[in-house]
Amino acid sequence: MTLMSSLGVVQAEPYLQAGAFEIVDESIKGNFDLESMRKAALVASRCVEIDAAPRPVVAEVLAELKEAYSIQLSHLASCGHMN
């Protein structure tokens, strides 16, 4: 992650905590599950904490992203977007 992209996640954190998804690219709005996006974004924000103590370990990041992916797959299947 570049410095600029990590700064973007840190700047977006207050919006993520408030549940605001205006930060999502317009081209993908409506094509994702809100809970899935929230989980992925929050784990990303934890990964770029200035202080190392609250940063998650890789296994925790992987578990959170797998859960977000599973939620997204369920969402796509329920919307008929899966093959």
C-alpha positions in Angstrom: 0.0 0.0 0.0 1.4 3.4 -0.9 1.5 6.3 1.4 -1.2 8.1 -0.5 -3.5 5.1 -0.5 -3.0 4.5 3.2 -3.7 8.1 3.8 -6.9 7.7 1.9 -8.1 4.9 4.1 -7.2 6.9 7.3 -9.1 9.9 5.9 -12.1 7.8 5.1 -12.2 6.1 8.5 -14.6 8.6 10.2 -17.0 8.1 7.3 -16.7 4.3 7.5 -17.4 4.4 11.3 -20.5 6.4 10.6 -21.7 4.0 8.0 -21.4 6.5 5.2 -20.6 4.9 1.9 -20.3 8.0 -0.2 -16.6 7.1 -0.5 -17.5 4.1 -2.7 -16.8 4.5 -6.5 -20.0 5.3 -8.3 -19.3 2.6 -10.9 -19.7 -0.2 -8.3 -22.5 1.2 -6.2 -25.4 -1.3 -5.9 -23.2 -4.2 -6.9 -22.0 -5.0 -3.4 -23.3 -5.9 0.0 -23.0 -3.1 2.5 -21.9 -5.4 5.3 -19.2 -6.9 3.1 -17.9 -3.5 2.1 -18.0 -2.3 5.7 -16.0 -5.3 6.9 -13.3 -4.9 4.2 -13.0 -1.2 4.7 -12.8 -1.4 8.5 -10.1 -4.0 8.4 -8.2 -1.9 5.9 -8.5 1.1 8.2 -7.1 -0.9 11.1 -4.1 -2.0 9.0 -2.9 1.5 8.5 -3.2 2.7 12.1 -0.3 5.0 13.0 0.4 3.0 16.2 1.2 -0.7 15.6 -0.6 -2.0 18.7 -4.2 -1.9 17.3 -3.1 -3.2 13.9 -4.5 -6.7 13.2 -2.2 -9.7 12.5 -2.2 -11.1 9.0 -4.4 -14.1 10.1 -7.0 -11.8 11.4 -7.0 -9.7 8.2 -7.3 -12.8 6.2 -10.2 -14.1 8.3 -12.1 -10.8 8.0 -11.6 -10.5 4.3 -12.7 -14.1 3.8 -15.9 -13.3 5.8 -16.5 -10.2 3.7 -15.9 -12.2 0.5 -18.4 -14.9 1.7 -21.0 -12.2 2.5 -20.4 -10.7 -1.0 -20.8 -14.1 -2.7 -24.1 -14.7 -0.9 -25.3 -11.2 -1.9 -24.4 -11.9 -5.6 -26.1 -15.3 -5.5 -29.3 -13.8 -4.0 -29.3 -11.2 -6.8 -28.8 -13.7 -9.5 -25.3 -12.4 -10.5 -23.6 -15.8 -10.0 -23.1 -18.4 -12.8 
